[in-house]
Amino acid sequence: MKVGILGAGQLAQMLAQAGQPLGMEFKFVSPDPTSCAAQYGELICKSYDDESAHQELMEWSDVITYEFENIPTDMVLKLEQANSLYPPSNALATAGDRIAEKTMFNSLGIETAQYEAINSAEDLHQALTVIGRPSILKTRSDGYDGKGQVVIKDNTDLAAAWDKLQGAPCILESMVNFDREVSIIAARKKNGEIAYYPLTENHHREGILRLSMCFHAEPLQNKAQDMVRKIAEHLDYVGIIALELFQAGNELLANEIAPRVHNSGHWTQNGTQASQFENHLRAICNIDLMQPCLLAPAAMVNLIGTLPNADDVAKHRNSVPHIYGKAEREGRKIGHINLTSKDTDLKVFKAELKSLLNLVNEFDLAAKF
Ligand code: AMP
């Protein structure tokens, strides 16, 4: 199978790493000549709206997928009509608009934070009388890693908050008082076959994911599976889908979907027998899915900005580093470390996790273990 990928960053890289043993070949499109996936296949080094890049990818590929969401819709539609492109464009469009996304969740009986569409400073004043403070004002589209968001507290100046988002169409959401953030990842094939990954607990700092972990089967697994299944069926989805959730007591509220392989699923490379990357490829290439099961408690620590000393990492004998080959830069995801506890006492595993978190300067998270 020849798989064309829009984007050539770490997600494309890890898809290719998973696909090569299955005999798959890869071609990528990215305007960045230093793209880290390029060692796994030819890089068409052109901008995403370059017609000749689309043509080359369409002619070469048996199937096309993407690793990021800000792809121009007309380009996706063109590729979708000409070749098999998965996940489908309707999923991309829905995930790209927080109002459409939450409307879909609610129409499927999936609960969310209370929300209102905001198009002006007057809308914001009006919506706050319904939703109250604290609440969160977010741009409807193009937000990632916590960007394009303002928390509206009791003392927040509304004019300044609105100005900060530069008049972009927005959503105002009630602030959910959650116990923890979790995500569920599923793979779905065209024929409706579906595989679920175990519910994963996620920890963010400054809007960026720092730690994901999955120690055991969770009591809310079935509830989360039901939610992601409804969404995937509604979208006639093909590929990996991630659903980010807020857990409050036994309730799960949907926050957002990602129509692609997701950072909170990187631990599946070492913690399950079939990673999210492999199952994404299986799904889009119409190959039987692997039903993932948790091999042992697992965790993933993101490496952001700078890499820790390799010898220090190696002292953690249950750790598996995944270094993307990207230049160090503040706030940039440049690798991750998966930790599994096969043959290890959970206490030892947690001590290793604590030590790894300290190594990457996540002291507050480390203090939890
Ligand atoms: P998002 O871009 O929607 O994923 O939001 C980034 C982060 O902001 C989330 O992971 C949460 O930690 C926090 N957040 C977003 N929306 C809400 C909400 N309605 N209530 C509480 N926290 C939120």
Boltz pocket constraint, residues with backbone or C-beta under 6 A from the ligand:
constraints:
  - pocket:
      binder: B
      contacts: [[A, 113], [A, 136], [A, 143], [A, 144], [A, 145], [A, 146], [A, 147], [A, 173], [A, 174], [A, 175], [A, 176], [A, 177], [A, 181], [A, 204], [A, 207], [A, 244], [A, 255], [A, 256]]
      max_distance: 6.0
